[in-house]
């Protein structure tokens, strides 16, 4: 929906001439001050209940406000007010389209274009084309055709070029050159923060983040009170985890547009920025003002959990309340596939786990994993849970589910756990493979070599032929482990070091690899690690006499 904001906000001021009061309402919509704009439109309707434009633009305002049912209600009122009016016919077409009746919608759009005066046609084309660009089951070819017609009829209209650029970008997101041509054309007619932000968004989508950020700064300098600039730049900063800067931009956005809907967006931004306690505070304040929705209920339920984890302070009473809240959400939406989110079940699982109800938590996690949007993170959580419960087969299956989706989703620490799990399960081939993957991800990670060494010790064994010569394939991995081990870890991981040294002592004691000096050096190191171990001291004395 947020892309639609740029569409409608762009077309609110062109085409028709309005009284100052309607212009003020439209300006508020363009600045995303939807609640204030709603109040203005309702006042206009009360003052002049026969004016189609008031109903139509209130419908647009509600649609941007993500209240589709209210939008359809007022678009229907526009049509009921004057079924022959061009905007009213567009309004009816929008309602039909959103209701899934595209044939009826197209009939209304065609009639609107046929019946209106020529001077009104460019705006009708823009209204229909902009809607079809982002509507459900959108028709980009038709949208582009309509918007091209609008530009042909009215080539100096800024919004016509912007809207055509939007549609072209949606058509070929991998190639922004057709869109940027239209955005530049709009800017040549009249440069504004709106035109600059449109270009910045394109460059942001193209991952030219530096240029996008420069353009946001340019837009702010040109029009400091254009609120959408601050929100767009905040979204860019979140991508780079520059959360403090993002919050500053959101706070500036709120200073220009402080209403409940903006506060809701701010709360979601805080959550995205991992400022869970702040998000909880904002969402709870909105609920206290009776501004609530399923999404705010989710924000509260999710943030209640994450805030405690963030502060490393588990409050059992809060956990129980959070679980109650998330289960209430699940009960409310369980039969509505459009509303169901795997995150609801994921958080249910997390709450249950913290409350010690592990079997129920696992069931919730598996339910969450049915949602492909959360399968990876849920399976990683499950793998850790199973590992803690010593259900190693289940943990391995969970990790492999993620690998089957995208092996790059596993971090170094995940492959470490997988290598250990396979080793415990005596699957030394796969333990070795997991360790190889660790080395690919981080060639200097010493512990990857240690677990490769351990796996290869057992891979060398041939239980069917006791006389088969030992391959000593673990030797280079134990040696590399010792070479790469951070000196500051020596006291912590001395057992691993001693294991490596003992193996290498055997290796250098064999006839084919015999190196007495190396053996003496090794046992000197072992005794240095455990100077009070009498057995090690005796071994060092023995090798020194050889």
N, C-alpha and C positions, 0 to 999 in steps of 0.2 A: 504493500500500500504506500510506503514512503515515496516510491518513485512517482506515484500518481500525484503527490503533492506538487511536484514541479510542473506537471501537466496543467492542472486546474489553476494553480496559482499564476500560471503564465497567461491564462486566457481571460482573466477576470476583468481586465480593464480595456479591452479592445472591442471594436465593432459598434456597440450601441452607446448612446449618451445617457447618463443616468443623473439623477439628482444627487446632491452632495451627500445625503444620508446613505444612499445605496453605495456610493463610491467609498464611503467610510467603512461600511460593512464589508465590502469586497476587499478593501485594503487590509482589514483585520484577518480575513481568510487568507490572503496572500502572505501574511506574516505569521500564519498558523495560530492565530488567536481565536480559535474556533468557538469557544464558549461565549466570548464577548460578541463575536460576529453573529452567533445564533440569536442572542438577545436583540441585536439590531434588526435582523431579518424579521423576527416575530413582531417587533414594533411596527415595521414597515407593512407587514401583512395586516395587522390590526388597523393601521391607518388607511390602507388601500387594498382591500381584500380581492379586488378584481385584476390586479397587476400580476401577470404570469411570471414576470422576471423575479419577483420576490420569492415565490415558491420555488422556482427553478434553481436559483442560486443558493437558497437555503438547502435544497437537496444536494447540490454540489458540496456545500460546506459540511453537511453531515457525512457525505461519502468520504471526504478527506479526513473526517473525524473518526473514521472507521466504524460508523454506525449505519450500516447498509439498510437496515429496516426503516430507520427514520428517513434516510435519503429517498428510498422508494416511496414512502408515504407522501413526501412533499413533491416529488416529481409527479406522482399521480394527481395531487392537488393542482399542479400547474396544468395538466391536461384537462382536468375537470373544469378548470376556470375558463379555458378557451381552447377547444379541441382543434381549431384551425390555425392557431399560432405556431410559428416555426419552432420556437424554443419548447413549446408544450409538446409538439410532436417528437422532438429530440428526447424530451423527458420520458415520454411514453416508451420510446424505443429503448432507452436505458433500462427501464423497469423490466420490459419484456426480455431483454438480453440477460439481465441478472437472474431472471426467473427461468432461464434456459430455453426461451422461445425466440431463437435467432431469426427465424423467418418473419415473425410478426415485427421484431425489432427493425429488420432491414426494410420492411414495408413502411414503417413509420419514418425511418430516416429518408427513404426515397421521397415520401410525400412532403416531408419538411423541405427538401431541396427543390422540389417541383413547385411548391406553392408560394415560397417566400419571394420577396422582391430581390432583384439582382444585387442591390447594395448590402443586403443582409446575408447573401450566400456565403461569402468568405468565412464569416463567423460560424455559420451552421456547419460548414465543412470542418472548421477547426474543432468545434464542439464534438462532432461525431468522430472525427479522426483521432483526436486525443483520447477519447473514451475507449475506442477500439484498440488503441496501442497497448493498454494494460488491463483491459477487462478480462474476466474469466473467459476461457475459450476465445481469446482475442483473434482478430483477423488483421494481421499486419499488412498484408497486401492491399486490402481495402483501405486501411488507415493511411498508408503511404499515398495511395491514389487520391484520397480526399484531401490530404494535407498539401500535396503537390498542386491540386486544383486551387486550394486556398491561396497559396503563394503566387500562382499565376494571376489570379484575380486581384490580389492585393499584395504586390511585391515589396512594399515598404513597411509591411506590418511585422514588427519584431517577433511577436508570438508565433506567427505562422512559420517562420524559419526555425524557431526554437522547437516547436512541436514536431515539425518535419524531421529535424535532427534527432529528436528522441525516438521517433518511429524507425528511422534508418538505423540507429544504434541498436535498437532491439532486434532488428532484422539481421544485422551482421555485427554482433558484439565483438567478433574477432578482428574487425576492420572498422576503426572509428573515423576513417578519412571522409566518408560521405556525410557523417554527422557533424564533424568539425567544420566542414565547409558551410553547412547551414548555420551553425553557431557563430562562425565568423561573420557571415552575412548579417545576422541579427545584430552583432556587436558593431558593425559598420554603420548600421542605421541608427542605433542608440546604445551606447555602452552603459551598463548598469550592474549593480551587484548580482542581479538575477542572471544576466548573461554570463558573467564571469564564473559564478558558481556552477552554472550548467557545464561550462568547459572544464572546470576543475573536477567535477564529478566524472567526466569522461576520462580525464587523465588519471584520476584515482583508480577507476576500473581497469585502465590499461597498465596499472602498476607503476606509473611515473609519479611516485608519491612526492618527490621533491617539487616538481612543477605544480602539482595539485596544491600543495601547501602554500607555495608562493602565491598562487592565484587566490586562495582563501584570504591571505593577508591583503592582497590587492583589493578584494571585494570589501573587506572590513574598512580599509582606508577610504574607499570611495563612498560607501554608505554604511556608516557605523551602526545604524539602527535597523539594518536588514537582518532580522533574527535567524533565518534559515542558514546563513553563512556560518554562524557559531556552532550550530548543531552539526552541520556537515563536516566542519573541521574537527570537531570533537570525535566524530566517528572515525575519521582518518587517524587521529592520534591514538585511539584505542587499538587500532591494528598494530601499532608499534609499542604497545604497552606503556605509552606516555600518559598514564592515567591522571596524574596531577594536572597536566595541561588540558586534558580532555574535560576534567571536572571544572576547571576555570572557564572554559568555553561554554559548558552547560550552564554554569551560574550566570554568565553574561546573557545567554539565551533566556534564562528565566527572568532576569531583570527587565528584559524587553517583552516577555511573554509569560507572565506568571499566572497560570491558571491550572486547574486540576489536571487537564490532559497533558500539559507540558510537564507538570510535576510527575505524572505517571511515566512519561518518557524519560525523565531524569532518573527516576527510581530504577528503571530497566537499565539505563546507562551505568548507574552505580553498581548494579549487579554484574554487568558485563565487565566492569573494571575491577571486579573482585573485592569491592568495598561493601561486603555483605551486611555489616551492621548498619551502615548508613542507608543502604537500600531498604532494609527492614524498617528503619525509622520513617523513611519517606512513605513507603507503602502503607504502613500502619496508620500514619497521619491521614492519608487519603481515605482509608476505610473508616476512620473515626468521623470523617466529614460526609459519610454515606456515599462517597464516590468509590464504587467498588465494581469489580467485574471478575470473571474467571481468572484473568491474567494477574490482577492485583492479588487475588487469593493465592495464586501460585507463587508470586513474588514473596509473599509473607511466609508461606509454608517452606519454600526453598531457603530463603534467607535466614529463617529461624534456625535451621540446621547449620548452614554455612557460617553464620555469625559465631556460633559456639565453637566450631572447628577453627575458625580464624583466630579466636582468642584462646584456644586450647583450654576452654573452661566448659565442661559438660555439665549441664543442669538437667537432672532427670525429669523434673516437672516440665521444663520447656520442651524436652525431647518428647514427652508424652503428649503435650499439647500440639506440637508440630506434627506428630504422627496422626493425631486425631484430625487435624486440619487437612493433611494430604489425603487421608482416607475418605474424608467428606467430599473432596474434589473428585476422587476416583468414583465414588458412588454416584455423584451427580452426572458424570460424563461417560460412564462405562458402556452405555448403549449407543453413544454418538461417535462414530468412527472419525468424523472430521475433527472432533475436539480432543480425542485421546492422544496423549503424549507419553512416550517411553520414559521421559524424565519424571513423570508423576510416580511411576512404579520404581524408578531408580531411587528417588528420594524416600519412598516408602521402605525400600530395602535398607537404605542407610539408617533410617530411624530405627527400624526393627533390629538391625545389627547392633547399634549402640545400646539398645535396651536389652540385649542378650537373647533375643528371639531369633537365633541364627537360621533355623530351618525355615521359618516364615520369610526371613530376609532373602534366602536363596530363591524361594519361589517367586518373590517379587522381582528379583534381578532377572530371572529368566523371562518373566512377563515383559519387563522393560526391554530386553534384548530383541523382542519381536519387532520393535521399532528400529528400522535400519539407521535412523539418525543417531541412535545412542548405543547400537550394538557393540561397537569397539570399546567405548569407555566402560560399559557395563561388564563386558567380558573380562576386562582387565581388573575391575573391582572384584569380580567373582574369583578370578585366578588367585588374587591375594587372600580372599576369604578362605578359599579351599586350602591354600597353602598353610594358613594359620591353623586350620582344623586338621591338618595332616591328611587331607583327602587329595593325595598327589595325582592320582589318575584324573580326577575331575579338574584339578588346576591345569594340568597339561592340556586337556581338551579345551578349556577356556582360552588358553594362550593360542592354541592352534586354530581356533575359530577366528581369532583376530588375524593371524598370519594368512589364513585363506582369503580374508577380505583385502588386506594390504599389510605385507610384512614390515613396511616402513612405519607402521603405527606402533610397533613395539620399540621401546627405548632400550638403551644399554642395560639399565637395571632390570628390565623385563626379561631380556635374553639371559642375564645372569641367573635370575630365578629359574628360568626354564632349563638352563644347563644343570643347575643343582637338582631340580626336580627329576630330570631324566637320570641323573647319576644315582639318586636315592632309589629310583625305580629299576636300577641296573640296566638301563637302556643306554649303553655307553656310546653307541654309534650316534644317536641323536644328541646326547650330551656334548659330544665332540663337535657336532654341527652347530649347536647353539653357541658354543665357545668360539667357533670360527666366525660366526656372525658378529659376536662381540668385537673380535679383532678387526673385522671390516669396518665397524662403526667407530672404533677407537683403538688404533694400532698401539698406543702407548698405555693401554689399560692393563696393568700387570695381572690382575686377577683373572682375566680372560685366559691368559697363558697357564695359570695354575690349574684351572678346571679342564683345559685341553690336556694338560699333563696327566691329571688324575684319570680322565677318560681313557687316555692312551695306555696307561698302565694296565688296565683291564682288557683293552683291545688286543694287547700283545699276548695275553694269556690264551693258551690253546688247551682246553680241558680234555680234548680228545687225544692229544699227543704230548705227553709230559716231556718227551725228549726233544721236542722242537726248540731250536735256539731262540733265545729272547731277542726281540728286535730293538729293544731300548728306544722306542719311538717317543717316549715321554721326555727323554733327556733334554732335547733342545727347548722344550716348552718350560720345563722346570728352570732351566738356566735363564731363559728370557724373563720369566717371572721374577727371579732374583735380581736380574739386571735392571728391570724397570720399576721395581718396588720403591716407592717413595721412602727415603730414609726415616722420615718422621713416623712411619707406620711400623717400624721394626719391632718395637716393644709390644704393639697391639697384635700383630700377626706373626709372632715368632713361631707358633706351632706350624703354620704353613711353611715358613722358612726352613724349619728343622726337617719337615717332611721332604722338602725339595733337596736339602743338603744330603740327607740319608740316601735318597735315590741316586743322586749324582756320585756319592761315595761308592756305591755298588757299581755304578757304571764305569768309573775310573779304576775300579779294582779288577775288572774283567781282563782276560788276556788280550783281547782284541783292542781294548781302549785304555790299557794300563797307563796310569800317570800318577806315580806315588806322590810327587810334589803337590799335585792337585788334591789328592786325598788328604794329605796333611793340612793343606790350606782349608779344606772344607771342615775338618773336625776342629780346627782352631776357631772357625767362625761359630760352630755349634756350641762349643764351650763358652764362647763370649756371650752367646744368647742366654745360656743357662749355666752360669759358673758354679752353682752349688750342686749340680747333678753329678753324682759320683760315677755313674755308668758312663757318662760322656767323657769325664776326665780320664777314666781307665782306657777308653777307646782311643783317646788322643795320645796317651802314653804308649799304647801298643803300636800305633801307626808311626810314631816318632822313632821307635826302635827298629822299624823295618828298613 
